[in-house]
Amino acid sequence: MDEIIIQTNNLTKRFKGRKAVNGVNMEIRKGEIYGFLGPNGAGKTTTIRMLLGLMKPTYGSIRMFNKDLTKEKIAILRKVGSLVESPSYYGHLTAKENLEALRLILDVPKARIAKVLEIVRLTKEADRPVKGFSLGMKQRLGIAASLLANPELLILDEPTNGLDPSGIHEIRELIKKMPEEHGITVIVSSHLLSEIDHMATQVGIISKGALIFQDSIEILRQRATSHIRIVTNEGEAAWKHLLSKGIKAEWTDGVLSLNQTEDMFVARTVAELIKSDFPIYRVEEQKMSLEDIFLDLTREEASL
């Protein structure tokens, strides 16, 4: 069985009587890229702050690397790198100088600076003042800083927020390499399912502080069911005719649709309608996207 890196039990955080995080049971295994997904204000950052020991839970427990965070916080956090919100840096110093200041605090070998700059593809920019960096380069430098102590777990809170498409692609590709090339388990939070879909192997969806979905990205994709929509100006009559022939169809909100999408079934249905002189203007497959599933799962919060 794969090693469990993070396990929370009934993790809850209350602010002035309101539960910002409500009974979260999270499980993350070694080598995963865990996409932590939810609308803004759903509880992602609060959960991450508790995982990093920056905030105490109201109740519930956190185990990381099979140790209790409340009892062995320092030993655990030595194995964790993080980037929460915007990276901190000294604009007048170079990338290398910024990392050197942090290296002295962490007491890690000087060779790690060159290594992490190589990982985030900033080697050629090592001697440039950071104030001249693009936002994407600053994010990559922030990730380099989080990798300096050679962590086993990397926690990134909205790392692509505010980046242009090129910057998003750079960060995404960087994250995807972490487990395979560097043996690092990753938690990456986002409010955009499209971003998580490009990176994650596992997904946890949080809404109003509660974890409402936790499984592989493939299981989430399987929920993207499809149906065939048939456009005709005699929809209700066509629907009744199909039922009389034993062909299961639906007539909802003025739309004739088939839940069976196999080619032979669709062809037989259309042929039956044409044979019976029903005018067919369009036959199209409509599939529920991952974004649709996300909105459906979080529809109560999205409607606020």
DRENLOLUM-809948 format. One record per residue (C-alpha): residue number from 1; x, y, z. Coordinates in Angstrom, 2 decimals, always signed. Each point is the difference from the previous one (the first is absolute). Example, Ala and Ser with C-alpha at 12.3 -4.5 7.8 and 13.67 -1.06 7.14 Angstrom:
! DRENLOLUM-809948
{k=1	X=+12.30	Y=-4.50	Z=+7.80}
{k=2	X=+1.37	Y=+3.44	Z=-0.66}
***
This chain:
! DRENLOLUM-809948
{k=1	X=+0.00	Y=+0.00	Z=+0.00}
{k=2	X=+1.23	Y=+3.49	Z=-0.87}
{k=3	X=+1.29	Y=+2.09	Z=+2.87}
{k=4	X=-2.49	Y=+2.54	Z=+1.32}
{k=5	X=+1.67	Y=+3.43	Z=+0.16}
{k=6	X=-2.96	Y=+1.99	Z=+1.40}
{k=7	X=-3.07	Y=-1.20	Z=+1.84}
{k=8	X=-2.46	Y=+2.31	Z=+1.72}
{k=9	X=-2.81	Y=-1.13	Z=+2.25}
{k=10	X=-3.06	Y=+2.24	Z=+0.46}
{k=11	X=+2.19	Y=+3.07	Z=-0.55}
{k=12	X=-2.03	Y=+3.07	Z=+0.99}
{k=13	X=+0.71	Y=+3.70	Z=+0.37}
{k=14	X=-2.56	Y=+2.35	Z=+1.45}
{k=15	X=+0.12	Y=+3.82	Z=-0.17}
{k=16	X=-2.49	Y=+1.85	Z=+2.22}
{k=17	X=-2.44	Y=-2.87	Z=-0.14}
{k=18	X=+0.35	Y=-0.58	Z=-3.76}
{k=19	X=+1.67	Y=-3.19	Z=-1.23}
{k=20	X=+2.51	Y=+1.02	Z=-2.66}
{k=21	X=+1.15	Y=-3.63	Z=-0.19}
{k=22	X=-2.53	Y=-2.63	Z=+0.99}
{k=23	X=+0.97	Y=-3.61	Z=+0.80}
{k=24	X=+2.52	Y=-0.50	Z=-2.82}
{k=25	X=+1.37	Y=-3.54	Z=-0.37}
{k=26	X=+2.83	Y=+0.33	Z=-2.49}
{k=27	X=+2.32	Y=-2.81	Z=-1.10}
{k=28	X=+3.03	Y=+0.58	Z=-2.21}
{k=29	X=+2.42	Y=-2.75	Z=-1.00}
{k=30	X=+3.66	Y=+0.17	Z=-0.97}
{k=31	X=+0.67	Y=+1.00	Z=-3.60}
{k=32	X=-3.39	Y=+1.58	Z=-0.61}
{k=33	X=-0.77	Y=+3.42	Z=-1.38}
{k=34	X=-3.05	Y=+0.81	Z=+2.09}
{k=35	X=-2.16	Y=+2.70	Z=-1.55}
{k=36	X=-1.77	Y=+1.86	Z=+2.80}
{k=37	X=-2.88	Y=+1.66	Z=-1.76}
{k=38	X=-2.75	Y=+2.36	Z=+1.10}
{k=39	X=-1.55	Y=+3.42	Z=-0.56}
{k=40	X=+1.65	Y=+3.02	Z=+1.57}
{k=41	X=-0.87	Y=+0.07	Z=+3.70}
{k=42	X=-0.79	Y=-3.73	Z=+0.14}
{k=43	X=+2.67	Y=-0.74	Z=+2.62}
{k=44	X=+3.05	Y=-0.97	Z=-2.08}
{k=45	X=+2.49	Y=+2.49	Z=+1.45}
{k=46	X=-1.24	Y=-0.55	Z=+3.57}
{k=47	X=+0.53	Y=-3.75	Z=-0.43}
{k=48	X=+3.48	Y=+0.57	Z=-1.43}
{k=49	X=+0.92	Y=+2.33	Z=+2.86}
{k=50	X=-0.97	Y=-2.72	Z=+2.48}
{k=51	X=+2.06	Y=-2.59	Z=-1.91}
{k=52	X=+2.99	Y=+2.35	Z=+0.24}
{k=53	X=-0.46	Y=+0.60	Z=+3.73}
{k=54	X=-0.75	Y=+3.68	Z=-0.61}
{k=55	X=-3.45	Y=-0.35	Z=+1.53}
{k=56	X=-1.33	Y=-2.32	Z=+2.69}
{k=57	X=-3.10	Y=-2.09	Z=-0.73}
{k=58	X=-3.03	Y=+0.59	Z=+2.20}
{k=59	X=-0.14	Y=-3.78	Z=+0.18}
{k=60	X=+0.99	Y=-3.05	Z=-2.04}
{k=61	X=+3.48	Y=-1.37	Z=-0.71}
{k=62	X=+2.73	Y=+0.15	Z=-2.63}
{k=63	X=+2.52	Y=-2.79	Z=-0.59}
{k=64	X=+2.87	Y=+0.57	Z=-2.43}
{k=65	X=+2.68	Y=-2.59	Z=-0.75}
{k=66	X=-1.80	Y=-2.19	Z=+2.57}
{k=67	X=+0.65	Y=+2.56	Z=+2.77}
{k=68	X=-2.37	Y=+2.22	Z=+1.96}
{k=69	X=+0.47	Y=+3.62	Z=-1.10}
{k=70	X=-0.79	Y=+1.37	Z=+3.47}
{k=71	X=+2.68	Y=-2.18	Z=+1.63}
{k=72	X=+2.77	Y=-0.06	Z=-2.63}
{k=73	X=-0.53	Y=+3.24	Z=-1.88}
{k=74	X=+3.67	Y=+0.92	Z=-0.57}
{k=75	X=+1.03	Y=-3.47	Z=-1.17}
{k=76	X=-2.94	Y=-0.09	Z=-2.43}
{k=77	X=+0.42	Y=+3.50	Z=-1.42}
{k=78	X=+3.66	Y=-0.66	Z=-0.77}
{k=79	X=-1.32	Y=-2.31	Z=-2.73}
{k=80	X=-2.47	Y=+2.55	Z=-1.40}
{k=81	X=+0.47	Y=+2.82	Z=-2.47}
{k=82	X=-2.75	Y=+2.51	Z=-0.68}
{k=83	X=-1.06	Y=+3.00	Z=-2.01}
{k=84	X=-3.06	Y=+1.69	Z=+1.45}
{k=85	X=-1.32	Y=+3.11	Z=-1.74}
{k=86	X=+2.77	Y=+2.15	Z=-1.58}
{k=87	X=+3.69	Y=-0.93	Z=+0.39}
{k=88	X=+2.17	Y=+2.25	Z=+2.19}
{k=89	X=+3.20	Y=+1.38	Z=-1.46}
{k=90	X=+2.41	Y=+2.96	Z=+0.13}
{k=91	X=-0.41	Y=+1.83	Z=-3.31}
{k=92	X=+3.46	Y=+1.58	Z=+0.01}
{k=93	X=+1.72	Y=-3.37	Z=+0.50}
{k=94	X=+0.59	Y=-2.59	Z=-2.71}
{k=95	X=-1.76	Y=-3.37	Z=-0.07}
{k=96	X=+3.15	Y=-1.65	Z=+1.33}
{k=97	X=+0.38	Y=+2.56	Z=+2.80}
{k=98	X=-3.63	Y=-0.43	Z=+1.05}
{k=99	X=+0.46	Y=-3.76	Z=+0.23}
{k=100	X=+3.30	Y=+0.44	Z=+1.87}
{k=101	X=-1.74	Y=+2.06	Z=+2.70}
{k=102	X=-2.52	Y=-2.80	Z=+0.47}
{k=103	X=+2.67	Y=-2.72	Z=-0.20}
{k=104	X=+1.83	Y=+1.49	Z=+2.99}
{k=105	X=-3.19	Y=-0.18	Z=+2.05}
{k=106	X=-0.76	Y=-3.57	Z=-1.08}
{k=107	X=+3.65	Y=-1.07	Z=+0.34}
{k=108	X=+0.06	Y=-2.07	Z=-3.19}
{k=109	X=+2.99	Y=-0.58	Z=-2.34}
{k=110	X=+0.87	Y=+2.87	Z=-2.33}
{k=111	X=-0.23	Y=-2.38	Z=-2.97}
{k=112	X=-3.79	Y=-0.11	Z=+0.47}
{k=113	X=-0.29	Y=+3.52	Z=-1.42}
{k=114	X=+1.27	Y=-1.03	Z=-3.42}
{k=115	X=-2.11	Y=-3.17	Z=+0.13}
{k=116	X=-3.32	Y=+1.72	Z=+0.75}
{k=117	X=+0.68	Y=+2.72	Z=-2.58}
{k=118	X=+0.56	Y=-2.78	Z=-2.52}
{k=119	X=-3.25	Y=-1.73	Z=+1.00}
{k=120	X=-2.06	Y=+3.17	Z=-0.57}
{k=121	X=+2.00	Y=+0.93	Z=-3.12}
{k=122	X=+1.40	Y=+3.26	Z=+1.36}
{k=123	X=+3.72	Y=-0.82	Z=-0.26}
{k=124	X=+0.56	Y=+2.60	Z=-2.71}
{k=125	X=-1.79	Y=+2.63	Z=+2.10}
{k=126	X=+1.88	Y=-0.78	Z=+3.24}
{k=127	X=+1.94	Y=+3.28	Z=+0.06}
{k=128	X=-2.83	Y=+2.33	Z=-1.02}
{k=129	X=-1.74	Y=+2.22	Z=+2.59}
{k=130	X=-3.38	Y=-1.52	Z=+0.77}
{k=131	X=-1.79	Y=+3.36	Z=-0.44}
{k=132	X=+0.45	Y=-0.50	Z=-3.76}
{k=133	X=-1.63	Y=-3.45	Z=-0.02}
{k=134	X=-3.39	Y=-0.69	Z=-1.56}
{k=135	X=-2.77	Y=-1.21	Z=+2.32}
{k=136	X=+0.48	Y=-3.56	Z=-1.28}
{k=137	X=+3.73	Y=+0.14	Z=+0.72}
{k=138	X=-0.71	Y=+1.28	Z=+3.52}
{k=139	X=-2.36	Y=-2.93	Z=+0.55}
{k=140	X=+2.68	Y=-2.41	Z=-1.21}
{k=141	X=+2.50	Y=+1.63	Z=+2.37}
{k=142	X=-2.53	Y=-0.46	Z=+2.81}
{k=143	X=-0.23	Y=-3.69	Z=-0.87}
{k=144	X=+3.82	Y=-0.18	Z=-0.08}
{k=145	X=+0.06	Y=+1.43	Z=+3.53}
{k=146	X=-2.56	Y=-2.60	Z=+1.14}
{k=147	X=+2.23	Y=-2.76	Z=-1.44}
{k=148	X=+3.21	Y=+1.24	Z=+1.63}
{k=149	X=-0.19	Y=-2.31	Z=+3.02}
{k=150	X=-0.62	Y=-3.03	Z=-2.27}
{k=151	X=-3.57	Y=-0.67	Z=+1.22}
{k=152	X=-2.00	Y=-3.20	Z=-0.42}
{k=153	X=-3.27	Y=+1.93	Z=-0.16}
{k=154	X=-0.70	Y=+3.22	Z=-1.90}
{k=155	X=-3.12	Y=+2.08	Z=+0.78}
{k=156	X=-0.92	Y=+2.67	Z=-2.55}
{k=157	X=-2.96	Y=+2.32	Z=+0.56}
{k=158	X=-1.37	Y=+1.39	Z=-3.31}
{k=159	X=+3.47	Y=+0.01	Z=-1.66}
{k=160	X=-1.33	Y=+1.06	Z=-3.43}
{k=161	X=-2.20	Y=+2.83	Z=+1.30}
{k=162	X=+0.48	Y=+3.17	Z=-2.06}
{k=163	X=+2.39	Y=-1.54	Z=-2.52}
{k=164	X=-0.31	Y=+0.32	Z=-3.77}
{k=165	X=-0.47	Y=-3.19	Z=-2.09}
{k=166	X=+3.75	Y=-0.43	Z=-0.47}
{k=167	X=+0.65	Y=+0.32	Z=+3.74}
{k=168	X=-2.82	Y=-2.43	Z=+0.79}
{k=169	X=+1.48	Y=-2.56	Z=-2.39}
{k=170	X=+3.47	Y=+0.36	Z=+1.56}
{k=171	X=-1.27	Y=-0.54	Z=+3.56}
{k=172	X=-2.25	Y=-2.88	Z=-1.10}
{k=173	X=+2.84	Y=-1.85	Z=-1.71}
{k=174	X=+2.27	Y=+0.59	Z=+2.99}
{k=175	X=-2.55	Y=-1.48	Z=+2.41}
{k=176	X=-0.63	Y=-3.05	Z=-2.19}
{k=177	X=+3.70	Y=-0.94	Z=+0.18}
{k=178	X=+0.23	Y=+0.10	Z=+3.80}
{k=179	X=-1.08	Y=-3.57	Z=+0.92}
{k=180	X=+1.74	Y=-1.87	Z=-2.80}
{k=181	X=+3.25	Y=+1.96	Z=-0.29}
{k=182	X=+0.48	Y=+1.16	Z=+3.58}
{k=183	X=-2.07	Y=-2.40	Z=+2.14}
{k=184	X=-2.12	Y=+2.85	Z=+1.39}
{k=185	X=-3.68	Y=-0.34	Z=+0.86}
{k=186	X=-1.94	Y=+3.15	Z=-0.91}
{k=187	X=-3.15	Y=+1.71	Z=+1.25}
{k=188	X=-1.09	Y=+2.76	Z=-2.36}
{k=189	X=-3.09	Y=+2.08	Z=+0.68}
{k=190	X=-2.06	Y=+1.84	Z=-2.59}
{k=191	X=-3.49	Y=+1.30	Z=-0.66}
{k=192	X=+0.34	Y=-1.02	Z=-3.68}
{k=193	X=-0.78	Y=-3.61	Z=-0.88}
{k=194	X=+1.67	Y=+0.38	Z=-3.40}
{k=195	X=+3.33	Y=+0.63	Z=+1.77}
{k=196	X=-0.39	Y=-2.97	Z=+2.35}
{k=197	X=-1.04	Y=-2.22	Z=-2.92}
{k=198	X=+3.34	Y=+0.70	Z=-1.71}
{k=199	X=+2.11	Y=-0.91	Z=+3.04}
{k=200	X=-1.68	Y=-2.14	Z=+2.62}
{k=201	X=-0.16	Y=-3.75	Z=+0.49}
{k=202	X=-2.40	Y=+0.34	Z=+2.96}
{k=203	X=-2.64	Y=+2.64	Z=+0.69}
{k=204	X=-1.61	Y=+1.30	Z=+3.17}
{k=205	X=-2.87	Y=+2.46	Z=-0.45}
{k=206	X=-0.90	Y=+2.23	Z=+2.94}
{k=207	X=-3.20	Y=+2.04	Z=+0.22}
{k=208	X=-1.16	Y=+2.09	Z=+2.96}
{k=209	X=+2.81	Y=-1.55	Z=+2.03}
{k=210	X=-1.04	Y=-3.62	Z=-0.65}
{k=211	X=+1.86	Y=-2.50	Z=-2.18}
{k=212	X=-2.74	Y=-1.07	Z=-2.44}
{k=213	X=+2.13	Y=-2.11	Z=-2.38}
{k=214	X=+3.30	Y=-1.85	Z=+0.34}
{k=215	X=+1.19	Y=-2.49	Z=-2.60}
{k=216	X=+2.13	Y=-0.34	Z=-3.12}
{k=217	X=-0.31	Y=+2.46	Z=-2.88}
{k=218	X=-1.13	Y=-2.94	Z=-2.14}
{k=219	X=-2.98	Y=-0.70	Z=+2.28}
{k=220	X=-0.94	Y=+3.67	Z=-0.25}
{k=221	X=+0.19	Y=-0.18	Z=-3.80}
{k=222	X=-2.27	Y=-3.05	Z=-0.03}
{k=223	X=-2.75	Y=+2.17	Z=+1.42}
{k=224	X=+0.05	Y=+1.96	Z=-3.25}
{k=225	X=-2.99	Y=-1.84	Z=-1.48}
{k=226	X=-1.20	Y=+0.76	Z=-3.50}
{k=227	X=-3.28	Y=-0.12	Z=-1.90}
{k=228	X=-1.17	Y=+0.39	Z=-3.59}
{k=229	X=-2.16	Y=+3.01	Z=-0.83}
{k=230	X=-2.34	Y=-0.24	Z=-2.99}
{k=231	X=-1.37	Y=+3.25	Z=-1.42}
{k=232	X=-3.35	Y=-0.22	Z=-1.78}
{k=233	X=-2.97	Y=+2.35	Z=-0.20}
{k=234	X=-2.28	Y=-2.88	Z=+1.00}
{k=235	X=+1.90	Y=-0.99	Z=+3.13}
{k=236	X=-2.84	Y=-1.15	Z=+2.24}
{k=237	X=-1.66	Y=-2.02	Z=-2.76}
{k=238	X=+3.38	Y=-1.54	Z=-0.91}
{k=239	X=+0.57	Y=-0.93	Z=+3.65}
{k=240	X=-3.39	Y=-1.73	Z=+0.26}
{k=241	X=+0.65	Y=-1.83	Z=-3.26}
{k=242	X=+3.36	Y=-1.31	Z=+1.25}
{k=243	X=-1.60	Y=-1.22	Z=+3.23}
{k=244	X=-2.67	Y=-1.82	Z=-2.00}
{k=245	X=+2.81	Y=-1.81	Z=-1.85}
{k=246	X=+1.70	Y=-1.00	Z=+3.24}
{k=247	X=+2.84	Y=+2.53	Z=-0.42}
{k=248	X=+0.78	Y=+1.71	Z=+3.31}
{k=249	X=+0.28	Y=+3.77	Z=-0.35}
{k=250	X=-0.67	Y=+3.07	Z=+2.13}
{k=251	X=-1.96	Y=+3.16	Z=-0.64}
{k=252	X=+1.12	Y=+2.70	Z=+2.45}
{k=253	X=-0.40	Y=+3.77	Z=-0.30}
{k=254	X=-0.85	Y=-0.32	Z=-3.70}
{k=255	X=+3.10	Y=-2.11	Z=-0.77}
{k=256	X=-0.04	Y=-3.55	Z=-1.34}
{k=257	X=+2.99	Y=-1.96	Z=+1.29}
{k=258	X=+1.46	Y=-3.50	Z=+0.23}
{k=259	X=+2.05	Y=-1.18	Z=+2.95}
{k=260	X=+1.39	Y=-2.94	Z=-1.98}
{k=261	X=+2.82	Y=+1.29	Z=-2.18}
{k=262	X=+1.11	Y=-3.15	Z=-1.84}
{k=263	X=+0.30	Y=+0.62	Z=-3.75}
{k=264	X=-2.36	Y=-2.83	Z=-1.04}
{k=265	X=-2.73	Y=+1.08	Z=+2.42}
{k=266	X=+0.21	Y=+3.65	Z=-1.11}
{k=267	X=-0.01	Y=-1.03	Z=-3.69}
{k=268	X=-3.04	Y=-2.26	Z=+0.51}
{k=269	X=-1.86	Y=+2.77	Z=+1.85}
{k=270	X=+0.69	Y=+2.63	Z=-2.67}
{k=271	X=-0.92	Y=-2.46	Z=-2.78}
{k=272	X=-3.32	Y=-0.73	Z=+1.71}
{k=273	X=-0.83	Y=+3.72	Z=+0.23}
{k=274	X=+0.91	Y=+0.65	Z=-3.64}
{k=275	X=-1.99	Y=-3.04	Z=-1.14}
{k=276	X=-3.02	Y=+1.42	Z=+1.81}
{k=277	X=+0.45	Y=+3.42	Z=-1.69}
{k=278	X=+1.22	Y=+1.96	Z=+3.03}
{k=279	X=+2.26	Y=+2.84	Z=-1.20}
{k=280	X=+3.43	Y=-0.23	Z=+1.69}
{k=281	X=+2.06	Y=+3.21	Z=+0.01}
{k=282	X=+2.85	Y=-1.02	Z=+2.27}
{k=283	X=+1.37	Y=-2.98	Z=+1.94}
{k=284	X=+2.72	Y=+0.90	Z=+2.51}
{k=285	X=+1.78	Y=-1.47	Z=+2.99}
{k=286	X=-0.03	Y=+2.17	Z=+3.12}
{k=287	X=+2.46	Y=-0.95	Z=+2.71}
{k=288	X=+0.16	Y=+1.32	Z=+3.55}
{k=289	X=+3.43	Y=+1.60	Z=+0.37}
{k=290	X=+2.19	Y=-0.20	Z=+3.09}
{k=291	X=-0.85	Y=+3.66	Z=+0.60}
{k=292	X=-3.71	Y=-0.89	Z=-0.11}
{k=293	X=+0.60	Y=-2.75	Z=+2.58}
{k=294	X=+1.91	Y=+2.39	Z=+2.24}
{k=295	X=-2.78	Y=+2.59	Z=-0.22}
{k=296	X=-2.59	Y=-2.71	Z=+0.63}
{k=297	X=+1.84	Y=-1.27	Z=+3.08}
{k=298	X=+0.39	Y=+3.52	Z=+1.36}
{k=299	X=-3.28	Y=+1.42	Z=-1.35}
{k=300	X=-1.27	Y=+1.10	Z=+3.42}
{k=301	X=+3.11	Y=+2.07	Z=+0.67}
{k=302	X=+0.19	Y=+1.25	Z=-3.59}
{k=303	X=-3.55	Y=+1.35	Z=+0.28}
{k=304	X=+0.79	Y=+2.21	Z=+3.03}
***
